[in-house]
Amino acid sequence: MDSADQFRFTHLPHPAPVSVAQRTELLANPGFGRVFTDHMAVVRYKEGQGWHNPTIEARAPIALDPAAAVLHYAQEIFEGMKAYRAADGGVVMFRPDANARRFRQSAERMAMAEVPEALFLDAVRELVRADRDWIPSGESASLYLRPFMIASEAFLGVKPSSEYLFIVIASPVGAYFSGGAVSVWVSEEYTRAAPGGTGAAKCGGNYAASLLAQREAKRQNCDQVLFLDAAEHRWIEEMGGMNVFFVMDDGTLVTPPLGGTILPGITRDTLLTLARDRGLTVREERYGIDQCYADAASGRLVEAFACGTAAVVTPIGRFRGHRGEIVIGAGNGADPVTGDLREALIGIQRGQRPDPHGWVQRID
């Protein structure tokens, strides 16, 4: 694909879309990631031909050869993003260009064909337009979009695939967490990523590697898991599917620095900017788990929160691990800095607050 005309999507008729009544019932309480819209965007890649045949079609199972490379060598990446129902009834998206850029970077790390950012954005917008009636209303409701790419070549040799499928599906969702502060298990046995690995890419293998630790967290009655660095098991990195911030008693925000083992979260980057806009001091620096426990005990650490597309901004009430348990602040999530940043982010995302950085894009 070399020209804008070649990005034009063909809309194929849906043989049996969900009825208005059934859709209304589903949107009343969609949960998270359980309900899906009528359509999906599909684009194919073949070496020598490039990206071709972009379509919006009925959401349906994918036909794959049993020897497809994704099933054997895990060449797969994805993104998470949202479309929102604005206050005036219109539809907006938040920083989709950043998702397109990160998707391309993930593809590069996984030796996959890179989706042109213009094609990525067209696919997402066309799907939102096709399924705009699926966007729920409500403070915590949105249309979650899942662009993903898989290696589809049927070949058992270990090499980068020569064929790929790029697909976007959509799911109306409510809040990821039920509300209030979450509890977090500090994993000291398992690590999420190592230097030189794929920690900065949004690939399925990173999440698969986190599931055993997440199961351990659930057994410890915790909502999420926190990973430490792979080399020293000392430095805080990120959680199972989200970045983490700490707020000190002087209002300073601390978050682990990017360096190849941490996913460069778009919500993380947004909050760094919003905090600086508010005159807060922000430090991207290593923060040790022992120091975290000591700061919580002394009262220096007053707030902590997780952030991501799904989690938005979620207060952390306590950390639990083999070192024992610490409570952050009052432990109930009533945290002023966390709450202010959350409200600012949501307000911009939904078009309710000024957008000085030009992050919001309207879908006509």
C-alpha positions as CSV (number, residue, x, y, z in Angstrom):
1,M,0.0,0.0,0.0
2,D,1.6,3.2,-1.1
3,S,-1.3,5.7,-1.4
4,A,-4.1,6.9,0.8
5,D,-6.6,5.4,-1.7
6,Q,-5.2,2.0,-1.0
7,F,-6.1,2.4,2.6
8,R,-9.8,2.7,1.7
9,F,-11.8,0.0,3.5
10,T,-14.5,-2.1,1.8
11,H,-17.5,-2.5,4.0
12,L,-19.0,-6.0,3.6
13,P,-22.6,-6.5,4.6
14,H,-23.3,-8.2,7.9
15,P,-25.6,-11.2,7.5
16,A,-27.1,-11.1,11.0
17,P,-26.2,-8.1,13.2
18,V,-27.3,-8.0,16.8
19,S,-30.8,-6.5,17.2
20,V,-31.3,-3.1,18.8
21,A,-33.1,-4.7,21.7
22,Q,-30.4,-7.2,22.4
23,R,-27.7,-4.6,22.0
24,T,-29.4,-2.3,24.5
25,E,-29.6,-5.2,27.0
26,L,-25.9,-6.1,26.5
27,L,-24.9,-2.4,27.0
28,A,-26.7,-2.1,30.3
29,N,-24.0,-4.1,32.0
30,P,-21.2,-5.2,29.6
31,G,-18.6,-6.0,32.2
32,F,-15.1,-6.0,30.8
33,G,-14.1,-7.9,27.6
34,R,-17.1,-10.2,27.5
35,V,-19.3,-8.5,25.0
36,F,-18.2,-7.8,21.4
37,T,-19.6,-5.6,18.6
38,D,-20.9,-6.7,15.2
39,H,-17.8,-6.0,13.1
40,M,-14.1,-6.2,12.8
41,A,-11.5,-4.6,10.6
42,V,-9.2,-7.0,8.7
43,V,-6.1,-6.3,6.6
44,R,-3.8,-9.0,5.2
45,Y,0.0,-8.9,4.5
46,K,2.1,-11.0,2.2
47,E,5.7,-10.5,1.5
48,G,6.2,-9.0,-1.9
49,Q,2.6,-7.7,-2.0
50,G,2.4,-5.7,1.2
51,W,-0.7,-4.8,3.1
52,H,-3.8,-5.4,1.0
53,N,-7.6,-6.0,1.0
54,P,-8.7,-3.8,3.9
55,T,-12.3,-4.7,4.9
56,I,-14.8,-4.0,7.6
57,E,-16.7,-7.3,7.9
58,A,-18.8,-9.3,10.3
59,R,-16.9,-10.4,13.4
60,A,-16.3,-14.1,13.0
61,P,-13.8,-16.9,13.9
62,I,-10.4,-16.7,12.1
63,A,-9.4,-19.6,9.9
64,L,-5.8,-20.5,10.5
65,D,-3.6,-23.3,9.3
66,P,-2.4,-25.6,12.2
67,A,1.2,-24.7,11.1
68,A,0.6,-20.9,11.3
69,A,3.6,-19.3,12.8
70,V,1.8,-17.6,15.6
71,L,0.7,-20.9,17.1
72,H,4.3,-22.1,17.3
73,Y,6.6,-19.2,17.6
74,A,4.3,-16.5,19.2
75,Q,4.8,-13.8,16.7
76,E,1.9,-11.7,17.9
77,I,1.4,-8.1,19.2
78,F,-1.6,-6.1,20.2
79,E,-2.8,-2.7,21.5
80,G,-5.5,-1.5,23.9
81,M,-7.3,1.8,23.3
82,K,-10.8,3.3,23.8
83,A,-13.5,5.3,22.1
84,Y,-15.8,7.4,24.3
85,R,-19.2,8.9,24.1
86,A,-18.6,12.6,24.5
87,A,-20.9,15.0,26.5
88,D,-22.5,16.3,23.3
89,G,-23.2,12.7,22.1
90,G,-20.3,12.6,19.6
91,V,-17.6,10.1,19.6
92,V,-14.0,10.8,20.5
93,M,-10.7,8.8,20.8
94,F,-7.7,9.6,23.0
95,R,-4.2,9.7,21.5
96,P,-4.7,7.0,18.9
97,D,-1.6,8.2,17.1
98,A,0.4,7.1,20.1
99,N,-1.1,3.6,19.9
100,A,-0.3,3.4,16.2
101,R,3.3,4.4,16.9
102,R,3.7,1.9,19.7
103,F,2.2,-0.9,17.6
104,R,4.8,-0.2,14.9
105,Q,7.6,-0.3,17.5
106,S,6.3,-3.6,18.9
107,A,6.2,-5.1,15.4
108,E,9.8,-4.0,14.8
109,R,10.9,-5.7,18.1
110,M,9.0,-8.9,17.2
111,A,10.5,-9.0,13.6
112,M,7.0,-8.6,12.1
113,A,5.8,-6.5,9.2
114,E,5.1,-3.0,10.3
115,V,1.6,-1.6,9.9
116,P,1.8,1.9,8.5
117,E,0.5,4.3,11.1
118,A,-2.1,5.8,8.7
119,L,-3.4,2.3,8.0
120,F,-3.6,1.5,11.7
121,L,-5.6,4.7,12.4
122,D,-7.9,4.2,9.4
123,A,-8.7,0.6,10.6
124,V,-9.6,1.8,14.1
125,R,-11.7,4.8,12.9
126,E,-13.6,2.8,10.3
127,L,-14.5,0.1,12.9
128,V,-15.6,2.8,15.4
129,R,-17.8,4.4,12.7
130,A,-19.3,1.0,11.8
131,D,-20.1,0.1,15.4
132,R,-20.7,3.5,17.0
133,D,-24.1,2.4,18.3
134,W,-22.2,0.0,20.6
135,I,-20.4,2.8,22.5
136,P,-22.0,2.8,26.0
137,S,-22.8,5.9,28.0
138,G,-21.8,6.4,31.6
139,E,-18.8,7.6,33.6
140,S,-16.8,4.4,33.5
141,A,-18.2,3.1,30.2
142,S,-16.4,3.1,26.8
143,L,-15.7,1.1,23.7
144,Y,-12.5,-0.9,24.2
145,L,-10.6,-1.4,21.0
146,R,-8.2,-4.3,20.5
147,P,-6.0,-4.0,17.4
148,F,-3.8,-7.1,17.0
149,M,-1.5,-8.7,14.5
150,I,-0.6,-12.4,14.1
151,A,1.9,-14.3,12.0
152,S,-0.2,-16.5,9.6
153,E,2.3,-18.2,7.4
154,A,2.0,-22.0,7.4
155,F,5.7,-23.0,8.0
156,L,7.5,-24.8,10.8
157,G,11.0,-23.3,10.3
158,V,12.1,-20.8,12.9
159,K,12.1,-17.5,11.0
160,P,10.0,-14.3,10.8
161,S,6.7,-15.0,9.0
162,S,6.1,-13.8,5.5
163,E,2.3,-13.4,6.0
164,Y,0.3,-11.6,8.7
165,L,-3.2,-10.7,9.7
166,F,-3.9,-7.3,11.2
167,I,-7.3,-7.2,12.9
168,V,-9.2,-4.8,15.1
169,I,-12.1,-5.9,17.3
170,A,-14.2,-3.9,19.7
171,S,-15.8,-4.5,23.1
172,P,-18.1,-2.2,25.1
173,V,-16.8,-2.2,28.6
174,G,-17.4,-0.8,32.1
175,A,-14.8,-0.3,34.8
176,Y,-11.9,-2.8,34.9
177,F,-11.8,-2.7,38.7
178,S,-14.9,-2.7,40.8
179,G,-14.0,0.5,42.7
180,G,-12.0,1.7,45.6
181,A,-8.3,0.9,46.3
182,V,-6.8,-2.4,45.1
183,S,-4.4,-4.7,46.9
184,V,-1.1,-5.7,45.2
185,W,1.0,-8.8,45.7
186,V,4.8,-8.3,45.4
187,S,6.2,-11.2,43.3
188,E,9.7,-12.2,44.3
189,E,9.8,-15.6,42.5
190,Y,8.7,-14.5,39.0
191,T,9.8,-11.7,36.7
192,R,8.0,-10.1,33.8
193,A,10.9,-9.1,31.6
194,A,14.7,-9.0,31.4
195,P,17.1,-6.6,29.8
196,G,17.3,-7.3,26.1
197,G,14.0,-9.0,26.1
198,T,10.5,-8.0,24.9
199,G,9.4,-6.0,28.0
200,A,8.9,-2.8,26.0
201,A,6.8,-4.5,23.3
202,K,3.1,-5.1,23.8
203,C,3.2,-8.8,22.9
204,G,1.1,-11.6,24.3
205,G,4.1,-13.5,25.6
206,N,4.8,-10.8,28.3
207,Y,1.2,-11.3,29.6
208,A,1.4,-15.1,29.5
209,A,4.6,-14.8,31.6
210,S,2.7,-12.8,34.2
211,L,-0.3,-15.1,34.6
212,L,1.3,-17.5,37.1
213,A,2.3,-14.6,39.3
214,Q,-1.2,-13.1,38.9
215,R,-2.6,-16.4,40.0
216,E,-0.3,-16.3,43.0
217,A,-1.6,-12.8,43.8
218,K,-5.2,-14.1,43.7
219,R,-4.4,-16.8,46.2
220,Q,-3.0,-14.2,48.5
221,N,-6.3,-12.3,48.2
222,C,-4.7,-9.5,46.1
223,D,-6.2,-7.9,43.0
224,Q,-2.9,-7.5,41.1
225,V,0.8,-8.4,41.1
226,L,3.9,-6.2,41.1
227,F,7.0,-7.3,39.4
228,L,10.6,-6.5,40.4
229,D,13.6,-6.4,38.1
230,A,15.1,-9.6,36.8
231,A,18.7,-8.9,37.7
232,E,18.6,-8.0,41.4
233,H,14.9,-8.6,42.4
234,R,15.1,-5.2,44.1
235,W,13.8,-2.5,41.9
236,I,10.1,-2.0,41.2
237,E,9.2,-2.2,37.5
238,E,5.5,-2.6,36.7
239,M,2.3,-4.5,37.4
240,G,0.7,-7.4,35.6
241,G,-0.8,-5.2,32.9
242,M,-0.3,-1.6,34.0
243,N,2.3,1.0,35.1
244,V,2.7,2.2,38.7
245,F,3.2,5.5,40.4
246,F,4.1,6.6,43.9
247,V,3.2,9.9,45.6
248,M,5.5,11.3,48.4
249,D,4.5,13.5,51.3
250,D,5.9,16.6,49.5
251,G,3.7,15.9,46.4
252,T,6.5,14.5,44.3
253,L,5.5,11.7,41.9
254,V,7.9,8.8,41.4
255,T,7.6,6.1,38.6
256,P,10.1,3.6,37.4
257,P,12.1,4.7,34.3
258,L,11.6,3.2,30.9
259,G,14.6,1.2,29.8
260,G,13.5,-1.8,27.7
261,T,11.9,-3.9,30.4
262,I,8.8,-1.7,31.1
263,L,6.0,-1.1,28.7
264,P,5.9,2.6,27.6
265,G,2.3,3.2,28.7
266,I,0.4,5.9,26.9
267,T,-1.6,6.6,30.1
268,R,1.7,6.7,32.0
269,D,3.1,9.3,29.6
270,T,-0.2,11.3,29.7
271,L,-0.1,11.4,33.5
272,L,3.5,12.6,33.5
273,T,2.5,15.5,31.4
274,L,-0.7,16.3,33.5
275,A,1.3,16.2,36.7
276,R,3.9,18.6,35.4
277,D,1.1,20.9,34.1
278,R,0.0,21.1,37.7
279,G,3.4,22.1,38.9
280,L,4.1,18.7,40.5
281,T,7.7,17.4,40.6
282,V,7.9,14.2,38.7
283,R,10.9,11.8,39.0
284,E,11.4,8.9,36.6
285,E,13.9,6.9,38.7
286,R,14.5,3.5,40.2
287,Y,12.5,2.9,43.4
288,G,13.5,-0.1,45.5
289,I,10.9,-2.3,47.1
290,D,12.7,-2.1,50.5
291,Q,12.6,1.7,50.2
292,C,8.9,1.5,49.3
293,Y,8.2,-0.4,52.5
294,A,10.3,1.9,54.6
295,D,8.7,5.0,53.1
296,A,5.2,3.6,53.8
297,A,6.1,2.9,57.4
298,S,7.6,6.4,57.9
299,G,4.7,8.1,56.3
300,R,6.8,9.5,53.5
301,L,4.9,7.4,50.9
302,V,1.3,8.7,51.0
303,E,-0.3,7.4,47.8
304,A,0.3,4.8,45.1
305,F,-1.7,4.1,41.9
306,A,-1.8,1.9,38.9
307,C,-2.5,3.3,35.4
308,G,-3.3,2.0,32.0
309,T,-5.9,2.0,29.3
310,A,-8.1,-0.5,31.1
311,A,-7.3,0.5,34.7
312,V,-7.3,4.3,33.9
313,V,-6.0,5.5,37.3
314,T,-6.7,3.1,40.1
315,P,-5.5,3.8,43.7
316,I,-3.4,1.1,45.5
317,G,-4.3,0.6,49.1
318,R,-1.8,-1.9,50.2
319,F,1.2,-4.0,49.1
320,R,1.6,-7.6,50.4
321,G,4.5,-10.0,50.0
322,H,7.1,-12.1,51.8
323,R,8.3,-8.9,53.5
324,G,4.8,-8.5,55.1
325,E,2.1,-6.0,54.3
326,I,2.1,-2.2,54.1
327,V,-0.8,0.2,53.9
328,I,-0.5,3.2,51.7
329,G,-2.0,6.3,53.3
330,A,-5.4,5.5,54.7
331,G,-5.6,2.4,52.4
332,N,-9.1,3.3,51.2
333,G,-8.2,5.0,47.9
334,A,-9.3,8.5,49.0
335,D,-6.1,10.0,47.8
336,P,-6.1,13.7,46.6
337,V,-3.3,13.6,44.0
338,T,-4.5,10.3,42.5
339,G,-8.0,11.5,42.4
340,D,-7.1,14.8,40.8
341,L,-5.1,13.2,38.1
342,R,-7.8,10.6,37.4
343,E,-10.5,13.3,37.1
344,A,-8.3,15.4,34.8
345,L,-7.5,12.4,32.6
346,I,-11.2,11.3,32.3
347,G,-12.3,14.8,31.7
348,I,-10.0,15.3,28.8
349,Q,-10.7,11.8,27.4
350,R,-14.5,12.5,27.3
351,G,-14.2,16.0,26.0
352,Q,-15.4,17.6,29.3
353,R,-12.2,19.5,30.0
354,P,-9.9,21.6,27.8
355,D,-7.4,19.6,25.8
356,P,-4.3,21.9,25.5
357,H,-2.1,19.1,24.2
358,G,-4.4,18.1,21.3
359,W,-4.8,14.5,22.5
360,V,-8.5,14.0,21.7
361,Q,-9.6,13.1,18.2
362,R,-13.2,13.3,17.1
363,I,-14.7,10.6,15.0
364,D,-17.2,12.1,12.5
